[in-house]
Amino acid sequence: VLVLVLVLGIWPLFSSLQLLKQAGPNRCNNNSYVINVMLMNYSDFPLSTDSLELAVNQALERVRKEFQMTGENVTVNATFHAVTSSLYVSQACRTSTCEGVELIKTIYDSGGLGCAVIGPACTYATYQMISLETVLSLPLISVGSFGLSCDYKANLTRLLTPARKLNQFFEHFWGHSELPFKTTTWETVYIYKRTETSEACLWYMNALDAGVTKFSENLKFKDILRTPELLKRTVKNPNRKSNVIIMCGSPEDVSADLGTEKVDNDIVIILIDLFNNVYFRKNISAGYMHNVLVLTLPPANYSYNTVIRDYIEREDDILMEDDFLAGYFNAVLLFGHSLKKFFVSQSPVSSLNLMHEFRNTTFEGVVGPVTLDEFGDIDTNLTVLYTSQATNYFKPLLYFNTQSNVTWTATNSPDFIWKNHKLPSDTPGSGPHVLTIAVFTLTGIVILVLIISLLILRKYRRDNERRWKKWSHIPTEEILPLETSETSHVSLKIDEDKRRDTTQRLRQAKYDKKVVILKDLKNSDGNFTEKQKIELNKLLQIDYYNLTKFYGTVKIDTMIFGVIEYCERGSLRDVLNDKISYPDGTFMDWEFKISVLYDIAK
C-alpha cells in the first residue's frame, strides 16, 4: 500500500517532466540567453546563497564585458531558484533525493527554463535528475556530484574533482614501484570511514570501497575501519594486514581521531583533503602529521617550481579561495565561453550544442585555465605533500595529472619519517631487509638439499657398483632339468637331397615355472672376473621383448650353464638361412626378412 501511494504521488511529477523532455528550453534564443541557478541551501556546503549569487553575478559581469569588447549585442542573464525542504529535519545532501527533480519541474511550469542549468551539488539530487530521462535535452553543470553514480552522463558537467579521478590516482600510485621514494607496488589498504564527514569525503571514500573499480580489483586485501577506536588499534597492531590507511578530512580530523596515540614507524596515512589551501597558506605541520601524506589541490597561482612557504595569496585568490564558490563562478564562465564560440562560428545556440561544448574543452576560469575531459569532468593536477622532519613544513612529494594519468616527482630524496627516504612496504614485515633474509634462507635451503641429494646419489652409485661386482649362481634346486627329445615345434627344412636328422637336441629345464635353455658356458669354471661379473649383471638387467631374456647362471655338477629364455621357433639365423620352414613347408621370403631386420634395427 505504501508503495502504491508513493507511485501515485510522484506519477504527476514524472509525467510533467516527460513534457519537459519534449518541449525543451524556451529562453535560449534571439540573442538573449539565460542560465538557471539552483540554490539548495544545505549544511554540507556552509556557504550562504548570498555568496553564491554574488559569485554568479560577478561572473556574468565578466562575460558581458567580453561580449561588449567584441561588439556583440548579446544579453546574458541568470535566474536563481532556491529550495528549502521542510519535510526533513536534516537539511543535508542525504535528504535531497527528489528535491532537484521537484525544483526543475517548478522552473519548467513557470516558463523560466533557460539554455542550461547550474544544478545541485549533491550526488543524490543530481543522480535523480540525470537518470530518469527527463531533462536529457538540457545541459546540467554541477559544482559537486562527486559519486560514481554520476559518471559518464551525457548531459552532466562537473567542475569539482569527482571520485572517479581520485580512483585513477590511487590505482596508479599503488602500482608504482620505480619512483625514487617508492620501490615496491602496494596491494593492500585499510579505508577509514569517518561518521561525520563532508559530501565530497562521503563519495570519495565510497568510491574507494566500491568493488567495481580497477583500484579495488587490483587489491589483495582491503578492510574498512569505521570508528576511531578501530583506527587506534590498527596503527599499533603488529598483526595488521596493511601498513597503509586512507582517510578523508583535515589535519584536525587526524588529530581528533588518533589523539596522542603513537603509530608504528611503518604506518602510512594518506589524507584526502582536496579543497583546503591551509597547507600552502600556513605551511606549518604538526607532530601527528609526520606519518601522513596529504592528497590535495594546489592554489590557483601556485607554481610547481615555487617553495610552498614562498606562496603569497593575491586578493582574487582570497576572494575565490573556496573551491565551491569558484566552481559556480567557473560554471558561468563556461557558459559564456561556449556562447562566444557559437557567435564566432555563427552556429545556432541549442541545448544539444551546449552539451557538446561542455566537454573535451579548456576555458579560462576565475583563477586560471580549466580543462574538461570527454565526459565533462574537470581534470586537475593532484598534489601529494609530506612533512619535512628537518623544517616541520609541508613539502610537495609528487604531482599527478588526471588528464594524462602521468606522475612526476617533486623530489628524489624526501626527508620524511620513513627509513632511507623511501615509503615502506604496504605489508608489515615484508620490507627489503626481510626479503633479503628470505632470499638468503631459501638459497641456503636449496644448497643444503642439493648437497644431501649428491651424497645420496654417491652412496647409491657406490652400492650399485658393489652390487654389480658381485655374482651368485642360481641355486641348483631351483632348476628342474627336463629329459625330453622334443625339438622345435617349427617344421625343419626337408632337403630331399640331404635327408638326414639335423634335429637339435636342446638341454631344457624349468625355472620359475618357465621353460628355459641351459647353455653350456665352455672354458669357464664359474669363477668370473670382476669385468665378467659386471657384464653378467648388465645382461641380467636387459628385459626387452625382441631380445632373448638372460636369467643367470647355474652350476650343475662341474659344469656352468647360462639360463636363457627358451625360443620355441628356433634360431633366427636358421630362419634367415632357410634352415627352418613354416609348418606348410614354405620359407620366409626376402621382403619379410628385410622387414624383420628393419624391426630389429628399430
FENLINRA-V732116 format. One record per residue. RES is the residue in one letter. OMEGA is omega as a letter, one per 30 degrees, with the letter a starting at -180 (none if undefined). BURIAL is # if it has 24 or more other C-alpha atoms within 12 Angstrom, else .. D_CENTER is the distance of its C-alpha to the mean C-alpha in whole Angstrom. Layout:
((RES,OMEGA,BURIAL,D_CENTER) (RES,OMEGA,BURIAL,D_CENTER))
//
This chain:
((V,l,.,46) (L,l,.,44) (V,a,.,42) (L,l,.,45) (V,l,.,46) (L,a,.,43) (V,l,.,43) (L,a,.,46) (G,a,.,46) (I,a,.,43) (W,l,.,44) (P,l,.,46) (L,a,#,44) (F,a,#,41) (S,l,.,44) (S,a,.,45) (L,l,#,42) (Q,l,.,42) (L,l,.,45) (L,a,#,43) (K,a,#,41) (Q,a,.,44) (A,a,.,46) (G,a,#,44) (P,a,#,45) (N,l,#,49) (R,a,#,49) (C,l,#,47) (N,l,.,50) (N,l,.,53) (N,l,.,52) (S,a,.,51) (Y,a,#,47) (V,l,#,46) (I,a,#,43) (N,a,#,43) (V,l,#,41) (M,a,#,40) (L,a,#,41) (M,a,#,39) (N,a,#,41) (Y,a,#,38) (S,l,.,38) (D,l,#,34) (F,a,#,35) (P,l,.,38) (L,l,.,40) (S,l,.,43) (T,l,#,44) (D,l,.,46) (S,l,.,44) (L,l,#,42) (E,l,#,45) (L,a,.,46) (A,l,#,43) (V,a,#,43) (N,l,#,47) (Q,l,#,46) (A,l,#,43) (L,l,#,46) (E,l,.,49) (R,a,#,46) (V,a,#,46) (R,l,#,49) (K,l,.,51) (E,l,.,48) (F,l,#,50) (Q,a,.,53) (M,l,.,53) (T,l,.,52) (G,a,.,55) (E,l,.,53) (N,a,.,55) (V,l,#,52) (T,l,#,52) (V,a,#,48) (N,l,#,48) (A,l,#,46) (T,a,#,47) (F,a,#,46) (H,a,#,45) (A,l,#,45) (V,l,#,44) (T,a,#,44) (S,l,.,44) (S,a,.,46) (L,a,.,44) (Y,l,.,42) (V,l,.,43) (S,l,.,40) (Q,a,.,39) (A,a,#,36) (C,a,#,33) (R,l,#,32) (T,a,#,35) (S,a,#,35) (T,a,#,34) (C,a,#,37) (E,l,#,39) (G,l,#,37) (V,a,#,38) (E,a,#,42) (L,a,#,42) (I,l,#,41) (K,l,#,44) (T,l,.,46) (I,a,#,46) (Y,a,#,46) (D,a,.,49) (S,a,.,51) (G,a,.,51) (G,a,#,49) (L,a,#,46) (G,a,#,45) (C,a,#,42) (A,a,#,39) (V,l,#,38) (I,a,#,37) (G,a,#,35) (P,l,#,34) (A,a,#,32) (C,a,#,30) (T,a,#,27) (Y,a,#,29) (A,a,#,32) (T,a,#,31) (Y,l,#,28) (Q,a,#,32) (M,a,#,33) (I,a,#,31) (S,a,#,30) (L,l,.,33) (E,a,.,34) (T,a,#,37) (V,a,#,37) (L,l,#,35) (S,a,#,38) (L,l,#,38) (P,a,#,35) (L,l,#,34) (I,a,#,33) (S,l,#,31) (V,a,#,31) (G,a,#,28) (S,a,#,27) (F,a,#,23) (G,l,#,22) (L,a,#,19) (S,l,#,22) (C,l,#,24) (D,l,#,21) (Y,l,.,22) (K,a,#,26) (A,a,#,28) (N,a,#,31) (L,l,#,29) (T,a,#,29) (R,a,#,27) (L,l,#,29) (L,a,#,27) (T,l,#,23) (P,a,#,21) (A,a,#,18) (R,a,#,16) (K,l,#,17) (L,l,#,16) (N,l,#,12) (Q,l,#,12) (F,a,#,14) (F,l,#,12) (E,a,#,8) (H,a,#,10) (F,l,#,12) (W,a,#,10) (G,a,#,8) (H,l,#,12) (S,a,.,14) (E,l,.,17) (L,a,#,19) (P,a,.,22) (F,l,#,22) (K,a,#,18) (T,l,.,18) (T,l,#,15) (T,l,#,11) (W,a,#,10) (E,a,#,9) (T,l,#,11) (V,l,#,14) (Y,l,#,17) (I,a,#,17) (Y,a,#,21) (K,l,#,23) (R,a,#,26) (T,l,.,29) (E,a,.,31) (T,a,#,29) (S,l,#,29) (E,l,#,28) (A,a,#,25) (C,l,#,24) (L,a,#,24) (W,l,#,22) (Y,a,#,19) (M,l,#,19) (N,l,#,19) (A,l,#,16) (L,l,#,14) (D,a,#,15) (A,a,#,14) (G,a,.,12) (V,a,.,11) (T,l,.,9) (K,l,#,6) (F,a,#,7) (S,a,#,7) (E,a,.,5) (N,a,#,3) (L,l,#,6) (K,l,.,9) (F,l,#,12) (K,l,#,13) (D,a,#,17) (I,l,#,19) (L,a,#,22) (R,a,.,25) (T,l,.,28) (P,l,#,29) (E,l,.,31) (L,l,.,27) (L,a,#,26) (K,l,#,29) (R,a,.,29) (T,a,#,25) (V,l,#,26) (K,a,.,28) (N,a,.,27) (P,a,.,26) (N,l,.,25) (R,a,#,22) (K,a,#,18) (S,l,#,17) (N,a,#,19) (V,l,#,17) (I,l,#,19) (I,l,#,18) (M,l,#,21) (C,a,#,23) (G,a,#,27) (S,l,#,29) (P,l,#,31) (E,l,.,33) (D,l,#,31) (V,a,#,29) (S,a,#,33) (A,a,.,34) (D,l,#,31) (L,a,#,31) (G,a,.,35) (T,a,.,36) (E,l,.,33) (K,a,.,32) (V,l,#,29) (D,a,#,28) (N,a,#,27) (D,a,#,24) (I,l,#,23) (V,l,#,21) (I,l,#,21) (I,a,#,20) (L,l,#,22) (I,a,#,22) (D,a,#,25) (L,a,#,25) (F,a,#,29) (N,a,#,31) (N,a,#,33) (V,a,#,34) (Y,a,#,32) (F,a,#,34) (R,a,#,37) (K,l,.,38) (N,l,#,36) (I,a,.,37) (S,l,#,34) (A,a,#,35) (G,a,#,34) (Y,l,#,32) (M,a,#,30) (H,l,#,29) (N,a,#,26) (V,l,#,25) (L,a,#,23) (V,l,#,24) (L,a,#,22) (T,l,#,25) (L,a,#,26) (P,l,#,29) (P,a,#,33) (A,a,#,34) (N,a,#,36) (Y,l,#,34) (S,a,.,34) (Y,l,#,31) (N,a,.,34) (T,l,.,35) (V,a,.,35) (I,a,#,35) (R,l,#,38) (D,l,.,40) (Y,a,#,38) (I,a,.,41) (E,l,#,41) (R,a,.,43) (E,l,.,45) (D,a,.,43) (D,l,#,40) (I,l,.,42) (L,a,.,42) (M,a,#,39) (E,l,#,37) (D,a,#,36) (D,l,#,33) (F,l,#,34) (L,l,#,37) (A,l,#,36) (G,l,#,34) (Y,l,#,37) (F,a,#,39) (N,l,#,36) (A,l,#,36) (V,l,#,40) (L,l,#,39) (L,l,#,37) (F,l,#,39) (G,l,#,42) (H,a,#,40) (S,l,#,39) (L,a,#,43) (K,l,#,44) (K,l,.,42) (F,a,.,44) (F,l,.,47) (V,a,.,46) (S,a,.,45) (Q,l,.,48) (S,l,.,45) (P,l,.,46) (V,l,#,44) (S,l,#,42) (S,a,#,40) (L,l,#,38) (N,l,.,38) (L,l,#,37) (M,l,#,34) (H,a,#,33) (E,a,#,34) (F,l,#,32) (R,l,#,29) (N,a,.,28) (T,l,#,31) (T,l,#,32) (F,a,#,35) (E,a,#,37) (G,a,#,36) (V,a,#,38) (V,l,#,37) (G,a,.,35) (P,l,.,33) (V,a,#,31) (T,l,#,28) (L,a,#,27) (D,a,#,24) (E,l,#,24) (F,l,#,24) (G,l,#,26) (D,a,#,24) (I,l,#,25) (D,a,#,23) (T,l,#,24) (N,l,#,23) (L,a,#,22) (T,l,#,23) (V,a,#,22) (L,l,#,25) (Y,l,#,26) (T,l,#,30) (S,l,#,32) (Q,a,.,34) (A,a,.,37) (T,a,.,37) (N,l,.,36) (Y,l,#,35) (F,l,#,31) (K,l,#,30) (P,l,#,27) (L,a,#,24) (L,l,#,22) (Y,l,#,22) (F,l,#,19) (N,a,#,20) (T,l,#,19) (Q,a,#,20) (S,a,.,19) (N,a,.,16) (V,l,.,18) (T,l,#,18) (W,a,#,22) (T,l,#,23) (A,l,#,26) (T,l,#,27) (N,a,.,27) (S,a,#,28) (P,a,#,28) (D,l,#,30) (F,a,#,28) (I,a,#,29) (W,a,#,26) (K,l,.,27) (N,l,.,28) (H,a,.,27) (K,l,#,23) (L,a,#,21) (P,l,#,20) (S,l,#,17) (D,a,#,15) (T,l,#,17) (P,l,#,20) (G,l,.,22) (S,l,.,20) (G,a,#,21) (P,a,.,22) (H,l,.,26) (V,l,.,25) (L,l,.,23) (T,l,.,26) (I,a,.,28) (A,a,.,26) (V,l,.,26) (F,l,.,30) (T,l,.,30) (L,l,.,28) (T,l,.,30) (G,l,.,33) (I,l,.,33) (V,a,.,32) (I,l,.,35) (L,l,.,37) (V,l,.,36) (L,l,.,37) (I,l,.,41) (I,l,.,41) (S,l,.,41) (L,l,.,43) (L,l,.,46) (I,l,.,46) (L,l,.,46) (R,l,.,49) (K,l,.,50) (Y,l,.,50) (R,l,.,51) (R,l,.,54) (D,a,.,55) (N,l,.,55) (E,l,.,57) (R,a,.,59) (R,a,.,59) (W,l,#,60) (K,l,.,63) (K,l,.,64) (W,l,#,66) (S,a,.,68) (H,l,#,70) (I,l,#,70) (P,a,.,72) (T,a,.,75) (E,l,.,75) (E,l,.,72) (I,l,#,74) (L,a,#,76) (P,l,.,79) (L,l,.,79) (E,a,.,83) (T,l,.,83) (S,a,.,84) (E,l,.,82) (T,l,.,80) (S,l,#,77) (H,l,.,77) (V,a,#,76) (S,l,#,79) (L,l,#,81) (K,l,#,82) (I,l,.,86) (D,a,.,88) (E,a,.,91) (D,a,.,92) (K,a,.,91) (R,l,.,91) (R,a,.,91) (D,l,.,89) (T,a,.,86) (T,a,.,84) (Q,l,.,82) (R,a,.,82) (L,l,#,79) (R,a,#,79) (Q,l,#,77) (A,l,#,75) (K,l,#,73) (Y,a,#,70) (D,l,.,67) (K,l,.,68) (K,l,.,68) (V,a,#,71) (V,l,#,71) (I,l,#,73) (L,a,#,75) (K,a,#,75) (D,l,.,77) (L,a,.,76) (K,l,.,79) (N,l,.,80) (S,l,.,78) (D,l,.,79) (G,l,#,75) (N,a,.,75) (F,l,.,72) (T,l,.,71) (E,l,.,67) (K,l,.,66) (Q,l,.,67) (K,l,#,66) (I,a,.,62) (E,l,.,63) (L,l,#,64) (N,l,#,61) (K,l,.,59) (L,a,.,61) (L,a,#,61) (Q,a,.,57) (I,l,.,57) (D,a,.,56) (Y,a,.,56) (Y,l,.,58) (N,a,.,59) (L,l,.,61) (T,a,.,64) (K,l,#,63) (F,a,#,64) (Y,a,#,65) (G,l,#,67) (T,l,#,70) (V,l,#,73) (K,l,#,77) (I,a,#,80) (D,a,.,83) (T,a,.,83) (M,l,.,81) (I,a,#,77) (F,l,#,75) (G,l,#,72) (V,a,#,70) (I,l,#,68) (E,a,#,67) (Y,l,#,70) (C,a,.,69) (E,a,.,72) (R,l,.,72) (G,a,#,73) (S,l,.,72) (L,l,.,70) (R,a,.,73) (D,l,.,75) (V,a,#,73) (L,l,.,72) (N,l,.,76) (D,l,#,77) (K,l,#,79) (I,a,#,77) (S,l,#,77) (Y,l,.,76) (P,a,.,78) (D,l,.,79) (G,l,.,80) (T,a,.,78) (F,a,#,76) (M,l,#,72) (D,a,.,72) (W,l,.,71) (E,a,.,68) (F,l,.,67) (K,l,.,68) (I,l,.,65) (S,l,.,63) (V,l,.,63) (L,l,.,63) (Y,l,.,60) (D,l,.,58) (I,l,.,60) (A,l,.,58) (K,none,.,55))
//
